[in-house]
Each structure stands twice: as structure tokens, then as C-alpha cells.
């Protein structure tokens, strides 16, 4: 399985018997899976999401957005619980090209990616049970 390092953006080829949550980057030795949402930008999004073979859940948000701020602690907490998916955040103000490309019309918007495929999308703040249910409906287990 190919997993991109969230620290240095280098591709790592993991053997099938190694869990992503337990692996380190062969280049920089950072953990390949982060228990915290990683920051994706216009510059690194295309290096990370299409090239890693684990699912990536992206929260499109903005600093001025009240519902985004309200949901942030829940998103952060659940990021540590779901070791088969990498949680990530895109600041729509700092990454206008990504926001435009993915046609983000309201925030927060969550998009679940499997490489170049958008598996699911939902807009609006969610509680932890709502987000967990949505992930389960989309085949993601904690």
C-alpha cells in the first residue's frame, strides 16, 4: 500500500501486514498516520490525497465560520479514533483554488476521498454521533 507522509509528502510503500497507524516514513521517520488532522493547502493537496491509498476525510473550513469552529474539537477528537482514514483540514480562505475546484459552496463541508475519487460529501456542522454515523454509512470504521 502506498501512503504519503503528511510531514515530508514522500510516498512510502507499506507491506500489507503493516498498519498505517504504526508505520513511519522511510524518508523523514515521521509517523505516516497522524492522530490530528493534517493541514492541506493549494500546494500540497495534490501531492497527498491522490497519491495515498488510505481514505482521506477533508474538512473545508474558514476561521471566521462559527459552525466550523464549533465542529473543530469534534473533528480533532474523532481524528485520533479512526486509524484507517487520515483526517485533514483545508482553510478555504488560504486555499481558494481547492475550494473553487471542489465547488465548496458552504462550510464546513466534509469530503471523503479515496485517491482521486470523492466517495461522499456533506455540508454543515455535525455532532460526534452524526459524524460517526456518516462515516459508518460510507464504509469507514473506527
KABEL-V482944 format. One record per residue. N is the residue number from 1. RES is the residue in three letters. PHI is phi in whole degrees, -180 to 180 (999 if undefined). D_LAST is the distance of its C-alpha to the last C-alpha in Angstrom with 1 decimal. Layout:
BEGIN
{{N,RES,PHI,D_LAST} {N,RES,PHI,D_LAST}}
END
This chain:
BEGIN
{{1,UNK,999,19.5} {2,UNK,-92,20.7} {3,UNK,-132,18.8} {4,UNK,-86,20.7} {5,UNK,-72,21.0} {6,UNK,-69,20.2} {7,UNK,-89,23.2} {8,UNK,-111,25.9} {9,UNK,66,24.7} {10,UNK,-90,25.8} {11,UNK,-76,24.4} {12,UNK,-126,23.1} {13,UNK,-100,23.2} {14,UNK,-93,20.7} {15,UNK,-64,21.5} {16,UNK,-60,19.2} {17,UNK,-89,18.6} {18,UNK,-107,17.4} {19,UNK,-74,13.8} {20,UNK,-57,13.7} {21,UNK,-68,12.3} {22,UNK,-111,15.4} {23,UNK,-100,18.0} {24,UNK,-117,20.8} {25,UNK,-69,22.9} {26,UNK,-71,26.2} {27,UNK,-88,28.1} {28,UNK,-110,27.3} {29,UNK,68,25.1} {30,UNK,-75,22.4} {31,UNK,-64,18.8} {32,UNK,-79,17.5} {33,UNK,-121,14.1} {34,UNK,-108,14.3} {35,UNK,-76,12.3} {36,UNK,-118,14.5} {37,UNK,-59,15.2} {38,UNK,-90,18.0} {39,UNK,-89,21.2} {40,UNK,-111,22.3} {41,UNK,-132,25.9} {42,UNK,-56,28.6} {43,UNK,-82,29.4} {44,UNK,-110,26.1} {45,UNK,-56,24.0} {46,UNK,-72,25.7} {47,UNK,-78,25.5} {48,UNK,-91,21.7} {49,UNK,-61,20.0} {50,UNK,-69,22.3} {51,UNK,-101,22.5} {52,UNK,-104,19.0} {53,UNK,-91,17.3} {54,UNK,-93,13.7} {55,UNK,-66,12.6} {56,UNK,-128,13.6} {57,UNK,-101,13.0} {58,UNK,-107,16.4} {59,UNK,-99,17.6} {60,UNK,-87,21.4} {61,UNK,-144,23.0} {62,UNK,-146,26.4} {63,UNK,-64,27.7} {64,UNK,-82,30.0} {65,UNK,-87,27.5} {66,UNK,-59,27.0} {67,UNK,-61,23.9} {68,UNK,-63,22.3} {69,UNK,-65,23.1} {70,UNK,-66,21.9} {71,UNK,-84,18.4} {72,UNK,-54,18.2} {73,UNK,-63,17.1} {74,UNK,-65,14.2} {75,UNK,-61,13.2} {76,UNK,-62,13.9} {77,UNK,-65,11.9} {78,UNK,-71,8.6} {79,UNK,-57,9.5} {80,UNK,-76,9.3} {81,UNK,-91,5.8} {82,UNK,-105,4.3} {83,UNK,-86,6.7} {84,UNK,-106,7.4} {85,UNK,-139,8.8} {86,UNK,-98,11.5} {87,UNK,-83,12.2} {88,UNK,-146,16.0} {89,UNK,-130,18.9} {90,UNK,-124,22.2} {91,UNK,-76,25.1} {92,UNK,-65,27.1} {93,UNK,-74,30.3} {94,UNK,-86,30.0} {95,UNK,-128,28.9} {96,UNK,-66,31.1} {97,UNK,-66,31.2} {98,UNK,-65,27.5} {99,UNK,-60,27.6} {100,UNK,-69,30.6} {101,UNK,-59,29.4} {102,UNK,-91,26.2} {103,UNK,52,28.4} {104,UNK,-76,26.5} {105,UNK,-106,28.6} {106,UNK,-143,26.7} {107,UNK,-130,24.3} {108,UNK,-69,21.6} {109,UNK,-125,20.5} {110,UNK,-108,17.1} {111,UNK,-128,17.3} {112,UNK,-98,14.6} {113,UNK,-110,16.5} {114,UNK,-125,16.6} {115,UNK,56,19.6} {116,UNK,-89,22.4} {117,UNK,-99,21.0} {118,UNK,-84,19.7} {119,UNK,-79,17.2} {120,UNK,-162,17.0} {121,UNK,-149,18.6} {122,UNK,-149,18.9} {123,UNK,-115,21.3} {124,UNK,108,21.5} {125,UNK,-68,19.7} {126,UNK,-130,16.8} {127,UNK,-77,15.8} {128,UNK,-58,12.3} {129,UNK,-62,12.2} {130,UNK,-65,13.7} {131,UNK,-66,11.4} {132,UNK,-62,8.3} {133,UNK,-63,10.7} {134,UNK,-61,11.9} {135,UNK,-63,8.8} {136,UNK,-62,8.4} {137,UNK,-61,12.1} {138,UNK,-103,12.0} {139,UNK,83,10.1} {140,UNK,-103,6.7} {141,UNK,-110,3.8} {142,UNK,-75,0.0}}
END
